[in-house]
Amino acid sequence: MPQTQTTKYVAQPCVASSPEAEVMGTGLLGLIKNLRADDVLPYLQRYGLDSIDADHWYPHQLSLDFQRAIEESHINSTDNLVAIGMAVMEKAPFPP
């Protein structure tokens, strides 16, 4: 029996799994409502995320680009990303 080759997906840092991948606005609300919101506001504005609609879907790559910019800033980047992560977990919808 001939073997078929399967393509195995290998994740790459800060690259969405697909150009069509999206994230729900509800999950992104933590980007604008977190303990370090004042620090990340310039990045939110740069990426057009300073106003997030909870019912809208956003490109996953956009949110990854935003997070990468914060990381590369090296100015309170760890504190800012932790604050965002905590807020995202509080605001993201999970099944009951």
N, C-alpha and C positions, 0 to 999 in steps of 0.2 A: 504494500500500500504506500503510495507516495506521500511524503510529508509536505504539509503546507506551511509556509512561513507566516508567522504572525508578527505584526508590527507592535512593538511594545512602546507605550508612551513613557517618555522620560521627562519629568518636570524640570523646568529651568527657572532659576531665581528671577522673580519679577517679570515673568512672561506668562500671560494667560494661556490656559490650555487650548484655547481656540479664539480666533478673532471675533467669533459670535458670542462668546461667553459673557454673561451679564450677572449683575448682582442687584438684589432688590433694594430700593431706597430705604426701607425700614432698617435693614442691616447697616446701612451707611450713616444713619443718624448719629451714631457715636463719633463720627468724624467732626461734627459741628457742635455736639453737646457732650463735652468731656471736661475734666478738671484742668486741662491745658489748652482750652479752646482759643484763648488769646494768642498763645504762641504759634498755633497752627493756622490761624486765620489767613496770613499771607499766602500760604500754600493752597488753602481752600480756594482763595480768590484766583490764584494762578491757574488752577485746574477746573475752574467753574463749578466748584462743589460747595460754595458758601451758602447755597440755598438748595436743600435736598428735599425732593418730594417723596414721601414715604411710599406712595403708590406707583412710582416710576421705576423702570429698570435702567440701570447704568452699565456702560461697558466695564467689564472686569479689569481690562487693561488700564483704564483710567484710574481706578482705585489703587492698582499696583504702582502706577507711575507716581501718584500722590505719596504713597508710603515710601517709595524709594527716594523721592526728593527730601522727605523729612529725615530719613536715615543718612543721606549724604550730606545734610546740612551740618552734622556734628555739633549742633547747638541744642543741648537738652534733647537730643534725638531719642535716647532711650526712654526718658521720662515722658516725652510726648507720645511715643508709640505705645507705651504701657497704658497711659491714660486713655488713648483711643481704643485699645484692645479691651480694657475694662468696660468702657461705655458701650462698645459694640455688643459685648456679651449681655449687657443689661437691656439693650434695646432690640436686639435681633429676635425675630419671632421663632419660637421653638414649638414643636408639637406638645400637647399636654402630657 
